[in-house]
Amino acid sequence: MEIEETIAVEVLVAQPAHAVYAEEICVQMEEAAKIRGTGIAKRAPEYVKKKIDQGQAVIALSGGKLAGFCYIESWDTKKYVANSGLIVCPEFRRIGLARRLKTRAFELSRELFPEAKIFGITTSLAVMKINSDLGYRPVTFSELTQDEVFWKGCQSCPNHDVLERTRRQYCLCTGMLFDPGREKRGKEDG
């Protein structure tokens, strides 16, 4: 079932009242990972609730129904920020909602952590395109956070063995990075 593009979907910073969606968000993350055959780090509803309560999540709703979600994590004492766990519920796909969620999560990251490098790892070509449009560039994993807790999140991915075998140099995911310092240097040079 495909919905019409005219259906109203609101994308907003999640508030504590949105914690009621935490379980459904986790189910959607797991289903998306199964369909793609690649990893979205598994998260418990308590973790999602914590991100919502901290104001570090973006949610999409349509008439009170969950349409999508994305959250923010900070690493290396807030030097790096990842926009993670992007999901769009099946009936809300192909209407540009992933772009809206990623854009709002990116904006929120810039608001909360203005000096942080924003990164993500993904196997999705659509997400790579969105990231590129937001100013991310593909990078080697050595340019991403080296925080062990971040990389531990990759353990739930079926391709984790590739990451481990290559000593965290390569995987099936592409690392992408937005560096606000690079953006500033570009403006100063231009």
CYANA upper distance limits for C-alpha pairs under 8 A (distance plus 0.5 A):
  1 MET  CA     91 GLU  CA      6.82
  2 GLU  CA     91 GLU  CA      6.24
  2 GLU  CA     92 PHE  CA      7.84
  2 GLU  CA     93 ARG  CA      8.27
  3 ILE  CA      7 ILE  CA      7.63
  3 ILE  CA     91 GLU  CA      6.76
  3 ILE  CA     92 PHE  CA      7.01
  5 GLU  CA     95 ILE  CA      6.32
  7 ILE  CA     62 SER  CA      8.11
  8 ALA  CA     62 SER  CA      6.52
  8 ALA  CA     63 GLY  CA      8.33
  9 VAL  CA     60 ALA  CA      6.81
  9 VAL  CA     61 LEU  CA      6.02
  9 VAL  CA     62 SER  CA      5.07
  9 VAL  CA     63 GLY  CA      8.21
  9 VAL  CA     67 ALA  CA      7.88
 10 GLU  CA     60 ALA  CA      5.90
 10 GLU  CA     61 LEU  CA      5.81
 10 GLU  CA     62 SER  CA      6.80
 11 VAL  CA     58 VAL  CA      7.38
 11 VAL  CA     59 ILE  CA      6.21
 11 VAL  CA     60 ALA  CA      4.81
 11 VAL  CA     61 LEU  CA      7.13
 11 VAL  CA    100 ARG  CA      7.63
 11 VAL  CA    101 LEU  CA      7.09
 11 VAL  CA    104 ARG  CA      8.09
 12 LEU  CA     58 VAL  CA      6.07
 12 LEU  CA     59 ILE  CA      6.12
 12 LEU  CA     60 ALA  CA      6.97
 12 LEU  CA    104 ARG  CA      8.05
 13 VAL  CA     55 GLY  CA      7.21
 13 VAL  CA     56 GLN  CA      8.02
 13 VAL  CA     57 ALA  CA      6.42
 13 VAL  CA     58 VAL  CA      4.94
 13 VAL  CA     59 ILE  CA      6.75
 13 VAL  CA    104 ARG  CA      8.46
 13 VAL  CA    108 LEU  CA      8.41
 14 ALA  CA     18 HIS  CA      6.56
 14 ALA  CA     52 ILE  CA      6.00
 14 ALA  CA     53 ASP  CA      8.39
 14 ALA  CA     55 GLY  CA      6.76
 14 ALA  CA     56 GLN  CA      8.00
 14 ALA  CA     57 ALA  CA      5.91
 14 ALA  CA     58 VAL  CA      5.62
 14 ALA  CA     59 ILE  CA      5.96
 15 GLN  CA     19 ALA  CA      8.04
 15 GLN  CA     52 ILE  CA      6.46
 15 GLN  CA     53 ASP  CA      6.92
 15 GLN  CA     55 GLY  CA      6.97
 16 PRO  CA     49 LYS  CA      8.23
 16 PRO  CA     52 ILE  CA      6.41
 16 PRO  CA     53 ASP  CA      5.41
 18 HIS  CA     22 ALA  CA      8.18
 18 HIS  CA     52 ILE  CA      7.63
 19 ALA  CA     48 VAL  CA      8.14
 19 ALA  CA     49 LYS  CA      5.63
 19 ALA  CA     52 ILE  CA      6.89
 19 ALA  CA     53 ASP  CA      8.09
 21 TYR  CA     25 ILE  CA      6.55
 21 TYR  CA     66 LEU  CA      7.62
 22 ALA  CA     26 CYS  CA      6.84
 22 ALA  CA     45 PRO  CA      5.47
 22 ALA  CA     46 GLU  CA      8.00
 22 ALA  CA     48 VAL  CA      6.19
 22 ALA  CA     49 LYS  CA      6.40
 23 GLU  CA     27 VAL  CA      6.86
 23 GLU  CA     44 ALA  CA      8.36
 23 GLU  CA     45 PRO  CA      5.61
 24 GLU  CA     28 GLN  CA      6.65
 25 ILE  CA     29 MET  CA      6.68
 25 ILE  CA     45 PRO  CA      8.28
 25 ILE  CA     48 VAL  CA      8.41
 25 ILE  CA     68 GLY  CA      8.40
 25 ILE  CA     69 PHE  CA      7.62
 25 ILE  CA     87 ILE  CA      8.43
 26 CYS  CA     30 GLU  CA      6.75
 26 CYS  CA     42 LYS  CA      7.98
 26 CYS  CA     43 ARG  CA      6.83
 26 CYS  CA     44 ALA  CA      7.12
 26 CYS  CA     45 PRO  CA      6.72
 26 CYS  CA     48 VAL  CA      8.28
 27 VAL  CA     31 GLU  CA      6.65
 28 GLN  CA     32 ALA  CA      6.55
 28 GLN  CA     87 ILE  CA      7.37
 28 GLN  CA     89 CYS  CA      7.23
 29 MET  CA     33 ALA  CA      6.75
 29 MET  CA     40 ILE  CA      7.17
 29 MET  CA     42 LYS  CA      7.81
 29 MET  CA     85 GLY  CA      7.30
 29 MET  CA     86 LEU  CA      8.32
 29 MET  CA     87 ILE  CA      6.67
 30 GLU  CA     34 LYS  CA      6.78
 30 GLU  CA     40 ILE  CA      7.77
 30 GLU  CA     42 LYS  CA      7.21
 31 GLU  CA     35 ILE  CA      6.73
 32 ALA  CA     36 ARG  CA      6.71
 32 ALA  CA     40 ILE  CA      8.31
 32 ALA  CA     87 ILE  CA      7.73
 33 ALA  CA     37 GLY  CA      6.28
 33 ALA  CA     38 THR  CA      6.02
 33 ALA  CA     39 GLY  CA      5.89
 33 ALA  CA     40 ILE  CA      6.02
 34 LYS  CA     38 THR  CA      7.51
 37 GLY  CA    158 PRO  CA      7.91
 38 THR  CA    123 THR  CA      8.01
 38 THR  CA    157 CYS  CA      6.59
 38 THR  CA    158 PRO  CA      6.66
 38 THR  CA    159 ASN  CA      7.31
 39 GLY  CA    154 CYS  CA      7.73
 39 GLY  CA    156 SER  CA      7.18
 39 GLY  CA    157 CYS  CA      4.49
 39 GLY  CA    158 PRO  CA      6.83
 39 GLY  CA    159 ASN  CA      7.84
 40 ILE  CA     85 GLY  CA      6.83
 40 ILE  CA    154 CYS  CA      8.38
 40 ILE  CA    156 SER  CA      8.18
 40 ILE  CA    157 CYS  CA      7.15
 41 ALA  CA     85 GLY  CA      7.84
 41 ALA  CA    153 GLY  CA      5.96
 41 ALA  CA    154 CYS  CA      6.37
 41 ALA  CA    155 GLN  CA      8.04
 41 ALA  CA    156 SER  CA      6.18
 41 ALA  CA    157 CYS  CA      6.98
 42 LYS  CA    153 GLY  CA      8.12
 42 LYS  CA    156 SER  CA      6.77
 43 ARG  CA     47 TYR  CA      6.78
 43 ARG  CA     48 VAL  CA      7.48
 44 ALA  CA     48 VAL  CA      7.13
 45 PRO  CA     49 LYS  CA      6.57
 46 GLU  CA     50 LYS  CA      6.66
 47 TYR  CA     51 LYS  CA      6.90
 48 VAL  CA     52 ILE  CA      6.74
 48 VAL  CA     71 TYR  CA      8.48
 49 LYS  CA     53 ASP  CA      6.55
 50 LYS  CA     54 GLN  CA      6.59
 51 LYS  CA     55 GLY  CA      6.88
 51 LYS  CA     56 GLN  CA      5.61
 51 LYS  CA     57 ALA  CA      6.32
 51 LYS  CA     71 TYR  CA      7.16
 51 LYS  CA     72 ILE  CA      7.89
 52 ILE  CA     56 GLN  CA      6.37
 52 ILE  CA     57 ALA  CA      5.82
 52 ILE  CA     71 TYR  CA      8.48
 56 GLN  CA     71 TYR  CA      6.29
 56 GLN  CA     72 ILE  CA      5.68
 56 GLN  CA     73 GLU  CA      7.98
 56 GLN  CA    108 LEU  CA      8.22
 57 ALA  CA     69 PHE  CA      7.83
 57 ALA  CA     70 CYS  CA      6.27
 57 ALA  CA     71 TYR  CA      4.52
 57 ALA  CA     72 ILE  CA      6.44
 57 ALA  CA    105 ALA  CA      7.64
 58 VAL  CA     69 PHE  CA      6.17
 58 VAL  CA     70 CYS  CA      5.80
 58 VAL  CA     71 TYR  CA      6.58
 58 VAL  CA    101 LEU  CA      7.19
 58 VAL  CA    104 ARG  CA      7.47
 58 VAL  CA    105 ALA  CA      6.54
 59 ILE  CA     66 LEU  CA      8.22
 59 ILE  CA     67 ALA  CA      8.20
 59 ILE  CA     68 GLY  CA      6.31
 59 ILE  CA     69 PHE  CA      4.96
 59 ILE  CA     70 CYS  CA      7.12
 59 ILE  CA    101 LEU  CA      7.88
 60 ALA  CA     66 LEU  CA      6.77
 60 ALA  CA     67 ALA  CA      5.58
 60 ALA  CA     68 GLY  CA      5.27
 60 ALA  CA     69 PHE  CA      6.56
 60 ALA  CA    101 LEU  CA      7.77
 61 LEU  CA     65 LYS  CA      5.88
 61 LEU  CA     66 LEU  CA      5.34
 61 LEU  CA     67 ALA  CA      5.60
 61 LEU  CA     68 GLY  CA      7.56
 62 SER  CA     66 LEU  CA      7.09
 62 SER  CA     67 ALA  CA      6.83
 66 LEU  CA     89 CYS  CA      7.88
 67 ALA  CA     88 VAL  CA      6.39
 67 ALA  CA     89 CYS  CA      5.72
 67 ALA  CA     91 GLU  CA      8.38
 67 ALA  CA     92 PHE  CA      6.50
 68 GLY  CA     86 LEU  CA      7.92
 68 GLY  CA     87 ILE  CA      5.77
 68 GLY  CA     88 VAL  CA      4.68
 68 GLY  CA     89 CYS  CA      6.21
 68 GLY  CA     92 PHE  CA      8.45
 68 GLY  CA     97 LEU  CA      8.09
 68 GLY  CA     98 ALA  CA      8.21
 68 GLY  CA    101 LEU  CA      7.94
 69 PHE  CA     85 GLY  CA      7.74
 69 PHE  CA     86 LEU  CA      6.17
 69 PHE  CA     87 ILE  CA      5.88
 69 PHE  CA     88 VAL  CA      7.21
 69 PHE  CA    101 LEU  CA      7.39
 70 CYS  CA     83 ASN  CA      7.20
 70 CYS  CA     84 SER  CA      6.38
 70 CYS  CA     85 GLY  CA      5.73
 70 CYS  CA     86 LEU  CA      4.87
 70 CYS  CA     87 ILE  CA      7.09
 70 CYS  CA    101 LEU  CA      7.14
 70 CYS  CA    102 LYS  CA      7.74
 70 CYS  CA    105 ALA  CA      7.26
 71 TYR  CA     83 ASN  CA      6.22
 71 TYR  CA     84 SER  CA      5.89
 71 TYR  CA     85 GLY  CA      6.71
 71 TYR  CA     86 LEU  CA      7.82
 71 TYR  CA    105 ALA  CA      7.51
 72 ILE  CA     81 VAL  CA      7.24
 72 ILE  CA     82 ALA  CA      6.19
 72 ILE  CA     83 ASN  CA      5.21
 72 ILE  CA     84 SER  CA      6.60
 72 ILE  CA    105 ALA  CA      7.61
 72 ILE  CA    109 SER  CA      7.44
 73 GLU  CA     81 VAL  CA      6.06
 73 GLU  CA     82 ALA  CA      5.75
 73 GLU  CA     83 ASN  CA      7.13
 73 GLU  CA     84 SER  CA      7.79
 74 SER  CA     78 LYS  CA      5.59
 74 SER  CA     79 LYS  CA      7.90
 74 SER  CA     80 TYR  CA      6.21
 74 SER  CA     81 VAL  CA      4.82
 74 SER  CA     82 ALA  CA      6.89
 75 TRP  CA     79 LYS  CA      6.84
 75 TRP  CA     80 TYR  CA      5.57
 75 TRP  CA     81 VAL  CA      6.55
 75 TRP  CA     82 ALA  CA      8.47
 75 TRP  CA    145 THR  CA      7.22
 75 TRP  CA    147 ASP  CA      6.97
 75 TRP  CA    150 PHE  CA      7.92
 76 ASP  CA     80 TYR  CA      6.73
 76 ASP  CA    145 THR  CA      7.25
 76 ASP  CA    146 GLN  CA      8.23
 76 ASP  CA    147 ASP  CA      6.62
 78 LYS  CA    113 PHE  CA      7.53
 78 LYS  CA    116 ALA  CA      6.80
 79 LYS  CA    115 GLU  CA      7.63
 79 LYS  CA    116 ALA  CA      5.10
 79 LYS  CA    117 LYS  CA      6.75
 80 TYR  CA    116 ALA  CA      5.48
 80 TYR  CA    117 LYS  CA      5.24
 80 TYR  CA    118 ILE  CA      6.30
 80 TYR  CA    119 PHE  CA      7.68
 80 TYR  CA    144 LEU  CA      8.28
 80 TYR  CA    145 THR  CA      6.83
 81 VAL  CA    109 SER  CA      7.57
 81 VAL  CA    113 PHE  CA      8.11
 81 VAL  CA    116 ALA  CA      6.68
 81 VAL  CA    117 LYS  CA      6.58
 81 VAL  CA    118 ILE  CA      5.19
 81 VAL  CA    119 PHE  CA      6.71
 82 ALA  CA    118 ILE  CA      6.08
 82 ALA  CA    119 PHE  CA      5.44
 82 ALA  CA    120 GLY  CA      6.03
 83 ASN  CA    102 LYS  CA      8.07
 83 ASN  CA    105 ALA  CA      6.98
 83 ASN  CA    106 PHE  CA      7.61
 83 ASN  CA    109 SER  CA      8.35
 83 ASN  CA    118 ILE  CA      7.91
 83 ASN  CA    119 PHE  CA      7.42
 83 ASN  CA    120 GLY  CA      6.76
 84 SER  CA    120 GLY  CA      7.51
 86 LEU  CA     98 ALA  CA      7.96
 86 LEU  CA    101 LEU  CA      8.20
 86 LEU  CA    102 LYS  CA      8.02
 87 ILE  CA     98 ALA  CA      7.91
 88 VAL  CA     92 PHE  CA      6.86
 88 VAL  CA     93 ARG  CA      6.71
 88 VAL  CA     97 LEU  CA      7.53
 88 VAL  CA     98 ALA  CA      6.84
 89 CYS  CA     93 ARG  CA      7.17
 92 PHE  CA     97 LEU  CA      7.70
 93 ARG  CA     97 LEU  CA      7.34
 93 ARG  CA     98 ALA  CA      8.34
 96 GLY  CA    100 ARG  CA      7.04
 97 LEU  CA    101 LEU  CA      6.62
 98 ALA  CA    102 LYS  CA      6.54
 98 ALA  CA    127 VAL  CA      8.39
 99 ARG  CA    103 THR  CA      6.42
 99 ARG  CA    127 VAL  CA      8.45
 99 ARG  CA    130 ILE  CA      6.61
100 ARG  CA    104 ARG  CA      6.66
101 LEU  CA    105 ALA  CA      6.58
102 LYS  CA    106 PHE  CA      6.48
102 LYS  CA    130 ILE  CA      7.97
102 LYS  CA    131 ASN  CA      8.44
103 THR  CA    107 GLU  CA      6.68
103 THR  CA    134 LEU  CA      7.82
104 ARG  CA    108 LEU  CA      6.54
105 ALA  CA    109 SER  CA      6.55
106 PHE  CA    110 ARG  CA      6.80
106 PHE  CA    118 ILE  CA      8.37
106 PHE  CA    134 LEU  CA      8.44
107 GLU  CA    111 GLU  CA      6.73
108 LEU  CA    112 LEU  CA      6.58
109 SER  CA    113 PHE  CA      6.08
109 SER  CA    114 PRO  CA      7.64
109 SER  CA    118 ILE  CA      8.04
110 ARG  CA    114 PRO  CA      5.01
110 ARG  CA    115 GLU  CA      8.13
110 ARG  CA    116 ALA  CA      8.19
114 PRO  CA    180 PRO  CA      8.21
115 GLU  CA    180 PRO  CA      6.85
115 GLU  CA    181 GLY  CA      8.02
116 ALA  CA    179 ASP  CA      7.91
116 ALA  CA    180 PRO  CA      7.55
117 LYS  CA    177 LEU  CA      7.30
117 LYS  CA    178 PHE  CA      6.16
117 LYS  CA    179 ASP  CA      5.20
117 LYS  CA    180 PRO  CA      6.79
118 ILE  CA    177 LEU  CA      6.21
118 ILE  CA    178 PHE  CA      5.49
118 ILE  CA    179 ASP  CA      7.10
119 PHE  CA    136 TYR  CA      8.11
119 PHE  CA    144 LEU  CA      7.48
119 PHE  CA    175 GLY  CA      7.72
119 PHE  CA    176 MET  CA      5.97
119 PHE  CA    177 LEU  CA      4.81
119 PHE  CA    178 PHE  CA      6.64
120 GLY  CA    175 GLY  CA      6.39
120 GLY  CA    176 MET  CA      5.89
120 GLY  CA    177 LEU  CA      7.19
121 ILE  CA    173 CYS  CA      6.11
121 ILE  CA    174 THR  CA      5.81
121 ILE  CA    175 GLY  CA      4.92
121 ILE  CA    176 MET  CA      6.67
122 THR  CA    127 VAL  CA      7.61
122 THR  CA    128 MET  CA      7.70
122 THR  CA    173 CYS  CA      5.26
122 THR  CA    174 THR  CA      5.87
122 THR  CA    175 GLY  CA      7.30
123 THR  CA    128 MET  CA      8.44
123 THR  CA    172 LEU  CA      7.02
123 THR  CA    173 CYS  CA      5.16
123 THR  CA    174 THR  CA      6.67
124 SER  CA    128 MET  CA      6.76
125 LEU  CA    129 LYS  CA      6.70
126 ALA  CA    130 ILE  CA      6.83
127 VAL  CA    131 ASN  CA      6.49
128 MET  CA    132 SER  CA      6.55
128 MET  CA    176 MET  CA      8.27
129 LYS  CA    133 ASP  CA      6.70
130 ILE  CA    134 LEU  CA      6.84
131 ASN  CA    135 GLY  CA      6.96
131 ASN  CA    136 TYR  CA      5.76
131 ASN  CA    137 ARG  CA      8.18
131 ASN  CA    176 MET  CA      7.92
132 SER  CA    136 TYR  CA      5.37
132 SER  CA    137 ARG  CA      6.57
135 GLY  CA    178 PHE  CA      6.44
136 TYR  CA    176 MET  CA      6.24
136 TYR  CA    177 LEU  CA      5.30
136 TYR  CA    178 PHE  CA      4.72
136 TYR  CA    179 ASP  CA      8.08
137 ARG  CA    176 MET  CA      5.75
137 ARG  CA    177 LEU  CA      5.88
137 ARG  CA    178 PHE  CA      7.01
138 PRO  CA    174 THR  CA      7.33
138 PRO  CA    175 GLY  CA      6.23
138 PRO  CA    176 MET  CA      4.83
138 PRO  CA    177 LEU  CA      6.93
139 VAL  CA    143 GLU  CA      6.88
139 VAL  CA    144 LEU  CA      8.41
139 VAL  CA    174 THR  CA      8.16
139 VAL  CA    175 GLY  CA      5.93
139 VAL  CA    176 MET  CA      5.99
139 VAL  CA    177 LEU  CA      7.02
140 THR  CA    144 LEU  CA      7.99
140 THR  CA    169 GLN  CA      7.77
140 THR  CA    170 TYR  CA      8.36
140 THR  CA    175 GLY  CA      6.73
141 PHE  CA    168 ARG  CA      7.50
141 PHE  CA    169 GLN  CA      6.38
141 PHE  CA    170 TYR  CA      7.58
141 PHE  CA    175 GLY  CA      6.51
142 SER  CA    146 GLN  CA      8.00
142 SER  CA    169 GLN  CA      7.50
144 LEU  CA    175 GLY  CA      8.00
144 LEU  CA    177 LEU  CA      7.91
145 THR  CA    150 PHE  CA      8.15
146 GLN  CA    150 PHE  CA      8.19
146 GLN  CA    151 TRP  CA      8.16
147 ASP  CA    151 TRP  CA      7.35
148 GLU  CA    152 LYS  CA      6.55
149 VAL  CA    153 GLY  CA      7.20
150 PHE  CA    154 CYS  CA      8.02
151 TRP  CA    155 GLN  CA      8.03
154 CYS  CA    160 HIS  CA      6.70
155 GLN  CA    160 HIS  CA      6.10
156 SER  CA    160 HIS  CA      7.78
159 ASN  CA    163 LEU  CA      7.64
159 ASN  CA    171 CYS  CA      7.97
159 ASN  CA    172 LEU  CA      7.76
160 HIS  CA    164 GLU  CA      6.82
160 HIS  CA    171 CYS  CA      8.37
161 ASP  CA    165 ARG  CA      6.38
162 VAL  CA    166 THR  CA      6.73
162 VAL  CA    170 TYR  CA      7.68
162 VAL  CA    171 CYS  CA      6.05
162 VAL  CA    172 LEU  CA      8.15
163 LEU  CA    167 ARG  CA      6.80
163 LEU  CA    168 ARG  CA      5.35
163 LEU  CA    169 GLN  CA      7.39
163 LEU  CA    170 TYR  CA      6.31
163 LEU  CA    171 CYS  CA      5.49
164 GLU  CA    168 ARG  CA      6.24
166 THR  CA    170 TYR  CA      6.37
166 THR  CA    171 CYS  CA      8.26
179 ASP  CA    183 GLU  CA      6.98
180 PRO  CA    184 LYS  CA      6.71
181 GLY  CA    185 ARG  CA      6.63
182 ARG  CA    186 GLY  CA      6.59
183 GLU  CA    187 LYS  CA      6.92
184 LYS  CA    188 GLU  CA      6.76
185 ARG  CA    189 ASP  CA      6.64
186 GLY  CA    190 GLY  CA      6.58
